[in-house]
Amino acid sequence: VSGGLALLYQRYRQLNGNADPKNGLMKTLLCNGATDIGNTGPDFSYGFGWMNLLRSVKMLENTNYFNTSVNSLATNTHNISIPAASNIAALKVMLYWNDSAAAPLSNPALINDLDLQVTDPSAVVHSPQLLSTVPANANVPATTGADHVNNIEQVVINNPGTGTYTFSVTGTTIPFAGQHEYFLVFDTIPVS
């Protein structure tokens, strides 16, 4: 993974006048580019899956990412279009933010809570994949819903239709300075 990340940094520098990328962008590109293995969706054995650097580099080269900030209780929207006959098997959207350090033994440990939703062209709202926090459910596949535990959230839409998709990022809880930076990346996986 370290070697793959070094190559991703090198490609970013080539595309951006030798400037260094932000760490959050690199992490989001790596995680969203992963090939899912194990249970469908994230799981406690494989995380988001097996590193697929080709997918991560394609997102980087196609500028399939947003880096901005959201205000407390506000919602930012970002739109993309999937053209007709695009032969797309899945749309993967990931939100990540560097969170502030929590006090030892805090529950919850999440300080800033940002939330992701994706609205498809039929106005259906898709929520992130969630894992149960109950130890006995460690092997249960992910479900979907609002995530108020993690600082990384992923929505996967299989066989996305043609049209405009809206990514909504809400600053649900931002206690310090009124706004918080985030990284939002998306990948359109072709039918193989």
Salt bridges, closest charged atoms under 4 A:
ASP20 OD1 - ARG13 NE 2.52
GLU61 OE2 - ARG11 NE 2.70
ASP113 OD2 - HIS148 ND1 2.51
ASP115 OD2 - HIS148 ND1 3.63
ASP120 OD2 - HIS126 NE2 2.94
GLU181 OE2 - LYS22 NZ 2.56
ASP187 OD1 - ARG55 NH2 2.75
